């Protein structure tokens, strides 16, 4: 990620993944009723994975290139 637009896109995708993952975790834990996913451990696991990927994307998007690094 060397461009500002790339960082913004990565952060935006990460936030969306984090929100979707959080909703799926809530449904998997039976905290958000009214869906076929409610109470399903499978959706809990999928939600956790998606939320973690979202957090990683946000962190990578917020990182600035280190000093002395050259891009090819």
C-alpha positions in Angstrom: 0.0 0.0 0.0 1.8 3.1 -1.2 -1.1 5.3 -2.2 -3.5 7.3 0.0 -6.5 5.8 -1.9 -5.2 2.3 -1.3 -5.0 3.0 2.4 -8.5 4.4 2.5 -9.9 1.5 0.5 -8.2 -1.0 2.9 -9.5 0.8 6.0 -13.0 1.0 4.5 -13.1 -2.7 3.6 -11.7 -3.5 7.1 -14.4 -1.5 8.8 -17.1 -3.2 6.8 -15.7 -6.7 7.5 -15.5 -5.8 11.2 -19.1 -4.7 11.3 -20.4 -7.7 9.4 -18.3 -10.1 11.5 -19.6 -8.5 14.6 -23.2 -8.9 13.5 -22.6 -12.6 12.7 -20.9 -13.1 16.1 -23.9 -11.6 17.7 -26.3 -13.8 15.8 -24.1 -16.9 16.5 -24.2 -16.1 20.2 -28.0 -15.7 20.1 -27.8 -12.0 21.0 -29.4 -10.9 17.7 -32.5 -13.0 17.1 -34.6 -13.4 14.0 -32.3 -15.1 11.5 -31.4 -18.6 10.4 -27.9 -17.8 11.8 -29.3 -17.2 15.3 -27.7 -19.6 17.8 -25.5 -21.3 15.3 -21.9 -21.9 16.3 -20.8 -22.0 12.7 -21.8 -18.4 12.2 -20.1 -17.5 15.5 -16.8 -18.9 14.1 -17.3 -17.4 10.7 -18.0 -14.0 12.3 -14.9 -14.2 14.5 -12.7 -14.9 11.5 -14.2 -12.1 9.4 -13.9 -9.6 12.3 -10.3 -10.6 12.9 -9.5 -10.1 9.2 -11.3 -6.7 9.3 -9.1 -5.7 12.3 -6.0 -6.8 10.4 -7.0 -4.8 7.3 -7.6 -1.7 9.4 -4.2 -2.0 11.1 -2.4 -2.5 7.8 -4.3 0.4 6.3 -3.3 2.7 9.1 0.4 1.8 9.1 2.7 4.2 7.4 5.7 3.0 5.4 8.8 2.8 7.5 11.7 5.1 7.1 14.4 4.0 4.6 12.1 1.5 2.8 12.3 1.7 -0.9 9.5 0.6 -3.2 10.2 -0.9 -6.6 
